[in-house]
């Protein structure tokens, strides 16, 4: 087991990563008491590192190798009876301490790694249920990890299957928001998360030409002439806007279910949850109102507005 000084330094490193990289989450995390805040930062720091592997510029084989390394470290940390991890990695040191303090159940962060492996493999999604599986892995799993770190009115209220299901639903809602925010950027990088059945339903790709979806979406989002058979037309642009609004409505339904978790939590944990979700829901509302802007640029809320949402959540307004 590392010394208290080593553990403190590890937590400081995780908090630094979270402040620098968690553009939306940190506004909620900072509302938590110190121990819970540090635990959330440890979870975020590892999740950020795993995401960065999947989103980076390395060759796929090297990405998979690095994901295997992270999975092995996580397996060692979660192994029963092992105790504190013997590691010089500050993220693992802090996460190991978080697991012990809050009795974090094993397995969920491993699901995140499996979700990122899906990205590396270039997974596409025929139906919405397949996309939900991906969202549960890369975001719902984080919600389940955070449950024991949150404080609750009644300890049992966050340890049952209902609370886990609500945390999972909220993670899916947030990931769907990310997907809708990043449609153009993802398409230009050759990724399409929107279900193929929905692309066909809105007339954006032909039945036998779904491999063209990234080029089609990227071209329409840029408002430029597409090549070949996918010449840009005003109707196609309107269809893309309609598809975005359709998926926004789905995400709103997941938020409505997931936010039923808040009353199970103590005041500061509920405020954290409401701040994080409130920022995402405001972003989702803007995507719904201005799909053309969302497709033209990466939308975000100003820092002052995020601070207002967090303050409102702490005061009971919910953002």
Secondary structure as GFF3:
##gff-version 3
##sequence-region A 1 319
A	DSSP	alpha_helix	4	21	.	.	.	ID=ss1
A	DSSP	alpha_helix	25	29	.	.	.	ID=ss2
A	DSSP	alpha_helix	34	55	.	.	.	ID=ss3
A	DSSP	alpha_helix	60	78	.	.	.	ID=ss4
A	DSSP	alpha_helix	90	102	.	.	.	ID=ss5
A	DSSP	alpha_helix	108	120	.	.	.	ID=ss6
A	DSSP	alpha_helix	128	135	.	.	.	ID=ss7
A	DSSP	pi_helix	136	140	.	.	.	ID=ss8
A	DSSP	alpha_helix	141	147	.	.	.	ID=ss9
A	DSSP	three_ten_helix	155	158	.	.	.	ID=ss10
A	DSSP	alpha_helix	161	181	.	.	.	ID=ss11
A	DSSP	alpha_helix	183	188	.	.	.	ID=ss12
A	DSSP	alpha_helix	196	201	.	.	.	ID=ss13
A	DSSP	three_ten_helix	210	212	.	.	.	ID=ss14
A	DSSP	alpha_helix	213	222	.	.	.	ID=ss15
A	DSSP	alpha_helix	234	258	.	.	.	ID=ss16
A	DSSP	three_ten_helix	259	264	.	.	.	ID=ss17
A	DSSP	alpha_helix	267	289	.	.	.	ID=ss18
A	DSSP	alpha_helix	291	296	.	.	.	ID=ss19
A	DSSP	alpha_helix	303	314	.	.	.	ID=ss20
###
